[in-house]
Structure formats: C-alpha cells, structure tokens
Amino acid sequence: MKKLIVFVLSAFLIASCLPQNLQVPQSPLLSVLERKSGLIAYMGADGNVYVSDQAGKKLQQLTKDAVIPKNQGDPFLIYQYLTWSRDGSQLAFVSVNSDGTQAKSKLMVANMDDNSVNAVYTSGSEHPVYLNWSPDNANVGFISTNVSNQNLILQSVPSKGGDRTILDTGAPYYWSWAPDGHEMIVHAGGSANSTPEHIAFLNVGSKDITEQVLDSTAPSSQAGTTQAFQAPAWSPDGSHIALARTVDKENQIVITDSTGENPKKVGTFTNKTAFAWSGDSTRLAYLDSTQALDAGTLGSLHVVDLETSKETVKDGDILAFFWSPSGKEIAYFILFQANSNSSGGSSGSTQTTPQFVLDLNVLDVTTGESRELFKYRPTQQFLSVLPYFDQYHQSVTIWSPDNNNLVLSFIDDSGNPGIAVVAASGKLEPRILTQGYLAFWSWK
C-alpha cells in the first residue's frame, strides 16, 4: 500500500511540473486516494437521477422509473433541472410524466441524510422550467409555465412539503435572491401578452408579497430585437446589485447599493451582456456581445476588480462562464461549430448536420493568464443551460467545493453521453465518471 501511495504522489509531482497544455493520463488510484469534495448529482444514461462522489463512490440512485421515449408521441417519464440546496443536504429536480396525450409535472426533493425522495408540488397544467433554492435551504423557488403558455409564474414551495406561494408573473422572467432570503431583485416582462419590461424588488419575507419597481435603473433593451440582459445579480455579501441599463444611448453595466440606489457604472457593452459575481463579491465578470441572440450572449469576457477598477479581457466567442468557489478563477466556454457528415438513407447521399464544440478554459483572475483544459462536444442538456448561465450561475455549479475539479457533460466519438471530472489545473487528462446527460456539483 505504501508503494501505491508513493506512486500516486509521484504522479501529482510530475503533473505539477508539466509545461502548460501538456496533460498526463490519470492513475486509476487517483480517484481512490484523492480527497473528496462535495457530491455530484447527475442524470444517467437511463434517464434516472443519481448522486455520487467524484470517484463514483457513495452511489445513490434516487429514481428508478425513468422512461425515455423512442418516438415523438410515445409515453415517457423524464427527470430534469437537478439543483442542489446551498448546504448540500438536499437535491431538487423535476419529473415530467406523459401518457402520450397529457403530461403531469412533479417537483421532487431528495434528502441526502435519510435518502428520502418526496414530491412537494404536482401539477397537470403548470410545468416547472427552472429551480433556485432560497438561501436558507427551506424553500425551492421555481418558474413554471401557465395554461396559456403566455406567461411564466414565479412560485415558492417548502422543501418539506406544504402549500405553494405564487410570487409574481411575467415573461421572460429572471430573478436573484437577496442573501437573507427576504427579497428578490427581478427582471421580468417585455414579451407579447406580458407585463412591460421592468426591474423591481419583490418582498417575499412576509405573507404580503409586495413589488417595488426601480425607476432609477431603467432596464436596457434593444427595440425590435431582444432584451440586452437577462438575470440581475445580487452580490453574495448582500451589499450590491448588478444590473444593466442604457444612458444617453450607452449600454452600461452598473452596480447599485442593496436598496437599488446610487448606481455606479463598472463597464459598457455593445449589444447584449450577461454577468456574475465572484464568491467574495470583489469582482464582477461580464460578457460583451456584438451579436443579437434570441437567448444568451456570445462575446468577449471582461473581469472588473471593483476595488482597483482593473479590468482583464479575454476575446473570443465565449458563450458562458462559471466562477470558482474561491473567486480566484473562472471556467469559461468558447463555442465552435463543426460540421458532421451523416448518411442520408438508402440512396447513399450524405447531409451535413451542425454540431457544436466547446473549448473549456480556466482564467486566473489575478495574473490574467488562461489555460485550456478540454475541447469536447457537449450533451444537448448541458448546451441548453449555457445561454442562460447568468441565471443558472446562481443556482448550480460545475466546480467542486475545493476549487480543484470541474464536472462536464459530453458526447463521445460513438455518440454516447458521458460525465467527466476534469482537473482545474489542466495537468491531467479528464476522468470518465459514468455515462449520463447532465451533472452538477454540490455547493458544499
């Protein structure tokens, strides 16, 4: 055993001395001996929900009844929107069950301490499409469709079960919890048959839900195209709120105080933006897009140190980013389109099917240096998250709590979905965890 430990430690030492962009294969023993950090929730290749550590151990199968449809119109039971509570003790997700004509949705909460899984919300007409836990881990906030599909409903339900609370409506709808869980800052409306686009405080800390529209930070929009930002962002320490607005035809990213007053410009953008705070609230990162997209942003990455006003810029078609828990690094994804030829029936003709490739990089925000980790084809489930990363950044993470690893959802050369653990150092090759479509790390 001592020889095995020496072997693994030697592998660590060799990896630390490698030149940049050179990776070595992982020893099979590394996953056994390395310190574990948090848990990974994933949707397996069979459609069911699982939880394990980064070595694939401590495996819990939370569901066993998933049915993936083979053809359109077939009955199905699928699971979606895996979302950890902030303390890592609970996992929320959604089940959608259809007999081929009608669908029923359930919001499920799994308790990691006693392995229980309970439905806390059920509906045949309102289908949850995004989850975000309250900071105190007691309630699950969620967006659902309504019967007409013309509006979205913001709701909250206790994680232990109980009556739901309808908080607000609008389409589209984005929000950020205040760290104390008593307020939200929302950016909602603007679509046809919805309320006008507005930014507002939503007081949810009492039985009387109240809304206060912010006049001093009028929302930024591009007339006739898409909204110029999606999700507002409350800083983790609760002192500031990040928003976007237009002043004298200049698109600005601003931070306000916790009351929405005293806006301060921290950056500008060309067409559309998305932003997120570092965990220590000292930096704000944002994308500057020159393209008008229906959803999401594609452009250069800017990181602003709010204490020194120093700005670091990474150019490229960057689609999304996720801060490390420490706030010292950012994982960002550059989007590429590759064409794949596939045969087209008995005639032998071929057709070109567009495929997307992600280039994962990690930026050290102190030095401004980046390192490439992995180029890969993502699963459709993960790719669909990235245009809305500014909202998902507040509810899920791909980083391990100790900042050492990331979890990715990919498609291999044979077309099979997989879950991989990737060392943030960039010195080790990715380690395949299991087959699956989508995975997120717990916060703790």
C-alpha positions, 0 to 999 in steps of 0.5 A: 500500500505504501508503494501505491501511495508513493506512486500516486504522489509521484504522479501529482509531482510530475503533473505539477511540473508539466509545461502548460497544455501538456496533460498526463493520463490519470492513475486509476488510484487517483480517484481512490486516494484523492480527497473528496469534495462535495457530491455530484448529482447527475442524470444517467444514461437511463434517464434516472437521477443519481448522486455520487462522489467524484470517484463514483463512490457513495452511489445513490440512485434516487429514481428508478422509473425513468422512461425515455421515449423512442418516438415523438408521441410515445409515453415517457417519464423524464427527470430534469433541472437537478439543483442542489440546496446551498448546504448540500443536504438536499437535491431538487429536480423535476419529473415530467410524466406523459401518457402520450396525450397529457403530461403531469409535472412533479417537483421532487426533493431528495434528502441526502441524510435519510435518502428520502425522495418526496414530491412537494408540488404536482401539477397537470397544467403548470410545468416547472422550467427552472429551480433556485433554492432560497438561501436558507435551504427551506424553500425551492423557488421555481418558474413554471409555465401557465395554461396559456403558455403566455406567461411564466409564474414565479412560485415558492414551495417548502422543501418539506412539503406544504402549500405553494406561494405564487410570487409574481408573473411575467415573461421572460422572467429572471430573478436573484435572491437577496442573501437573507432570503427576504427579497428578490431583485427581478427582471421580468416582462417585455414579451407579447401578452406580458407585463412591460419590461421592468426591474423591481424588488419583490418582498417575499419575507412576509405573507404580503408579497409586495413589488417595488419597481426601480425607476432609477435603473431603467432596464436596457433593451434593444427595440425590435430585437431582444432584451440586452440582459437577462438575470440581475445579480445580487452580490453574495455579501448582500451589499450590491446589485448588478444590473444593466441599463442604457444612458444617453444611448450607452449600454452600461453595466452598473452596480447599485447599493442593496436598496437599488440606489446610487448606481455606479457604472463598472463597464459598457457593452455593445449589444447584449451582456450577461454577468456574475459575481465572484464568491467574495463579491470583489469582482464582477465578470461580464460578457460583451456581445456584438451579436443579437441572440434570441437567448444568451450572449456570445462575446468577449469576457471582461473581469472588473476588480471593483476595488482597483477598477482593473479590468482583464479581457479575454476575446473570443466567442465565449458563450458562458462562464462559471466562477470558482468557489474561491473567486480566484478563477473562472471556467469559461466556454468558447463555442465552435461549430463543426460540421458532421457528415451523416448518411442520408438513407438508402440512396447513399447521399450524405447531409451535413448536420451542425454540431457544436464544440466547446473549448473549456478554459480556466482564467486566473483572475489575478495574473490574467493568464488562461489555460485550456483544459478540454475541447469536447462536444457537449450533451444537448442538456448541458448546451441548453443551460449555457445561454442562460448561465447568468441565471443558472450561475446562481443556482448550480455549479460545475466546480467542486467545493475545493476549487480543484475539479470541474464536472462536464457533460459530453458526447463521445466519438460513438455518440454516447453521453458521458460525465467527466471530472476534469482537473482545474489545473489542466495537468491531467487528462479528464476522468470518465465518471459514468455515462449520463446527460447532465451533472452538477456539483454540490455547493458544499 
